[in-house]
């Protein structure tokens, strides 16, 4: 099972060390308003060390994005275990 959330990208800033800081909030209006009753309340705030990821959020500033939350699996490992 997975959970799909829709967030509005409200802020993207760059820190002195080059990292990006992203702030997003659950969607509560517009064409995705129906998600507001299913999306957790609160805020999504994180720091991105990946320049390409920061650029993605800059391109989507003021827009809605989706977040799919599902259990992590072996396929999600960057370096697979040798077990």
N, C-alpha and C positions, 0 to 999 in steps of 0.2 A: 504494500500500500504506500501511497505517497500523498502529500498535501500540496496543493497549488495555491499560491498566494499572489496577489497583485499589489505592487507597491508603486508609489509615485516618487520619482527621483527629485527631491526637493533641493539638494545642495551637493555640490562637488567642489572641493577646495584642494589646493596643493600645499603640502607642508614643506618646510625648509629642507628636509632630508630627501625630497623628491616623491615621497609617498602621497597618495591621494586619500582624501577623507570623504566618504560618501554618507549622506543622510537621506533616508527614504521613509515614507509613512504609508500606512495602509490606504488603499484607494477608497474614497467614500462618495465620489460623484462622477459624472461623465458616463461614457459608454460601458465602463467596467464597474459601475456602482453596485451591481448585484453581488460582486465579490465581497463587498464590505461586510456583509452579514456572515461570511465564511472565513474571512481573513482575520488572523489574530490582531488584536489591537496593540498599540504601542508604537515603537519606532525601530527601524533597522539602521544601525550606525556602525560603520567599520572602516578600517584603514586598508588600502590596497597597495601592495608593494609591486604589483604588476602594472607597468605603464600601459599595456594594451587594455587591461581591464579598466583602468582609470579613464582611458580615452573612450571606452564603450559607455561609461556612465556620463562622461561629459557630452557625448553625442545624444544621450537620452535624457539630459537635464530638462525637467519640466514635462516629462512624459511618463507613462506607465510602463513598468516592466514586470515580468513574472518571475517567481521564485518557486522552484519545485523542490520540496524537501522529501527525501526518501532515505532509507537505511543505507549506510555505506557498505560497499561490497569490495571484494578483491579487485574488481575491475577499476575501482576508484583510486587504487594505490598508484603513486607516481613511480615508486620502485617496488615491483612485486616481490613478495617474500620468496625465499628459496625453499620453503617447507615442502 
